[in-house]
Amino acid sequence: MGWFTTIFPVLLDIGESASLGDVLKAIKEQLRSIPNRGIGYGILRYLNGEAAPLWQHQPQAEIRFNYLGQIDQVFQESSLFVLAQESKGSERSLRGSRSYLLDINGIVAGGQLRLDWTYSEAIHQRTKIENLAQSFIEALRLLISHSQSLEAREYRPSDLSTADLSPVKIDCQTETLSATGEITVEILNAEAILESSIRPETYFKPTTEPSHIFLTGATGFVGAFLLYELLQQTNADIYCLIRSPNIELGKKRLKEHLQSYLIWQEPPSNRIIPVVGDLSQPFLGLTEEQFQVLADKVDVIYHNGASINLVYPYSALKATNVLGTQEILRLASYLKVKPVHYISTLSVLSSKAHAEVKEMRELHSFNHHQVPSGGYAQTKWVAEKLVTIAHERGLPACIYRLGRVSGHSQTGVCNTNDRLYRMIKGFIQLKCAPDLDAIVDMTPVDYVSKSIIHLSRRKQSLDKIFHLSNPHPIHSSQFFKWICEFGYPLEPISYEQLQAKLVSSSELSPDNPLYPLIPFLADMGADPPREKKSLEVSSNSEALNFDCQNTVNGLAGTSIVCPAIDDNLLFTYFSYLIRRGYLDAP
């Protein structure tokens, strides 16, 4: 199971469940016990040394179910039952080159669930697959009927086992969301309530050089480079919140993570101090005593951690992204006052006026008329509101909104699970690309991390909002032309043609990196032709015209400059992707 960033094995034990309700209860409990819902982490990472080999010798799964989410458009008709490509010649086998014997791919389009079944005619007869599909639909109807009966009895999610989510958190989620599930400005404003007890107990005493820094999200892509820059630009001990069985394994994980991005250095590594905890839990998963010790020691906080999932709704991401931010603000205001440097996203911007706000106080009083699309951006929107409330109560804070963060400008090191790189590889495999009036933003991670740490160390930066994106994005037509000239043939095709290829199993294998991105690529053709669309920043074209003056002013007189998206940068990126084996050489 999993999303495109992670696919990992899950063994579900329903025991001797007597009813459908008991089965659902058992499954929910087991799935919710997976750390961070499995996003970004294989389950094998959470096994100890003795248990891992047992999992690795389990039989390989033969059936894969892949749910691609929901889109507003109806795809062109294609067969629901598709024959898989068979291997031929002396190497022929029933499995062939496929990882699974049966692929079931679901998507909700035009308000209807569509399931595509890909199977081998050498193993299964069509009638057997059709009967299996009918049984599947009947099972779904039974589940729906069961859920409706629970709703009629005023059933609440807290009636089921909640594992790692407390009833308080679930109640907070369910009470504020509308019955239709639609997220409005009123709902998000109701969510943006910071506990009244979270306020500075003393006056802020600035320190010229912090001795103890607290960092969240160090095991992410941007977080790894923030950790590196903090080690380079300060002499402080860096306390990194990390999910881990113990401190030793936590430090090992951080080391391996930085090594994978070519930024691990032994001399300053003794200043990295893992803090075993969980952003989604009260007191960050620490005991009250541990929380108090940390609050008394830390001088400044960089809050970069978040659960990033572009298909999850607001409610699924709230625990980490919203309530986790509240716990960070609790830590910042407890005992001694600690400035908070909050890492956000340009996707929160919902209007031109919103994008022009430069100061924290102005953002606190800003009258929003729109909300961003997508659960992730909505949680960051609410988290920003919490930060501004804490700021109004006297907590020093800054917000840094990031655009599409790309690889390192010198080494090319990148996060290949990022949507941009999946699109690049997927289009190359299809040998075509959409002919759209769109722009591509690539902001190198080394520019982003150096900028944030430099800006955060300036006294003049406090209380400001900074936008970090490439000031000269490239047009998609230029970008795809460069890829062609590099040696990968790409035929420009219309959006309608691309859409047809995406739903054709003969054209697009589930192993293609584009396959999980069907809902996102479908949206690319939905805007009016007059609006220029960004492939990677935001679904709102107005939000692309944001004000970067605070960033420009803060970096003036330094050597920190965002590299242009030119031949040199693209050559560096593609050379790395080829060396790593992510792309075949042209």
Protein Blocks (a to p, Z undefined) as FASTA:
>chain_A
ZZfkbccdddddekjafbfklmmmmmmmmmmmpghhlpopafklmpcfklmmmmmmgccd
fbdcddebjafbdcddddfbdcddddehjlbcfklmafbfbdcddddeehiacddddddf
klbcfklmmmmmmmmmmmmmmmmmmmmmmmmnopafklpcekjacfklmmmmmmmpcfko
pacfklmmmmmcccfklccfbdcdddfbdfbdcdehklmmklmmmmmmmmmmpccdcddd
dddfblklmmmmmmmmmmmnopacfklmmmpccddddfkbghhlpafklmmmmmmmpmbd
cdfbccddfkbcfklmmmmmmmmmmmmmmmmmgoiacdddddddfklpgbfklmmpmbfk
lmmmpccfbdcehjklmmmmmmmmmmmmmmmnopacdddddddddddfklopacfkbmkl
mmmmmmmmnopacddddddddddfklmmmmmmmmmmpmklgopacddddfbdcdfklmmm
mmmmnopacddddfklmmmmmmmmklmcfklmklmmmmmmmmmmmpcfklccdfklbmcf
klmmccfklmmmmmgoiabdcddddfklmmmmmmmmmmnomaccZZ
